[in-house]
Amino acid sequence: MSYVSDYGTHKVIPNRFNRDRTICILDMDYWSVAYLRTFRQFPLAKVGDSDQRQLLAEYTLVSKQQAASGKVADLTTS
């Protein structure tokens, strides 16, 4: 779904974890994922015919510019 305003076209994505009265505004050009530890695989114990492996990684979400995102709270839903 798109919303066209004086400031351009914006993509609207519903999020079931947000409150109905809150809108989050994100400029995805200013967000990235940083890896503290890249993906590695470790073999686990064999169970029957299956080969099981463990994936291990550490990563985080990085905001490159705090002023590029925002939140509009306490909107009316009627």
N, C-alpha and C positions, 0 to 999 in steps of 0.2 A: 504494500500500500504506500502511496506517495502523497505528500502534502506540498502544494506549490504556494509560496509566499513571496513577499517582496525581496526576501533574502535568498531566494533560489528554491530548488526542489529538495525536499527532505524525505528520507525513507523512514516510515513508521513501522516499528516492530513491536507487537504486543509482548509483554513479559508477565507470565503468571505469578512471578515472585514479587512484583511491584504492587504497592497499594493502588487502588482505583483512583486515588486523588493525587498521584505523583507521576511526573514525567521526568525521565532522565534524558539529558541531551549530551550526546557523545560525538566528538569528531574523531573518527577512527584513525586518521592520519597521525594523531598524537598519542596513540596507544601501541604497545608492542609486548611481546613475550620475551623475557630474558631467561636463559638457561643457567642455573647455578651448577647443575650436573647434568650432562647430556644423557640420552637414553642408553642403557646398557642391559644386556640380557644375561640371565643366570639360569642354568639348567636346574630343575627340581627333580625330586624322586619320581621314578617311572611308576605309573599306575596302569596296569593292563597293557594295552597296545598304544596308549597315548604317550607322547613326549610333552612334558609340561615345562614351561619356562616362566621366569619371573622378569617383569620389566621394572627397571628402577630409574627414576629421573627426579630432578628437582628443578622447578621452574616457577616463575612468578609473573604477574601482570605489572607492566611499567607504564606510568603516566609521564609522558615527556613534557607536558605543559599543563599545569593545573588550571589555568584560565581558559583552556580550550573546551572544557566540559562544564555541565551545570545541571541543576535540578530545579524543577518548578513543583512546589508542594502545596497541599491543601486546596486543590481545585474542587469545584463543585461537579458532581456527576449527573445532575439533572438536566 
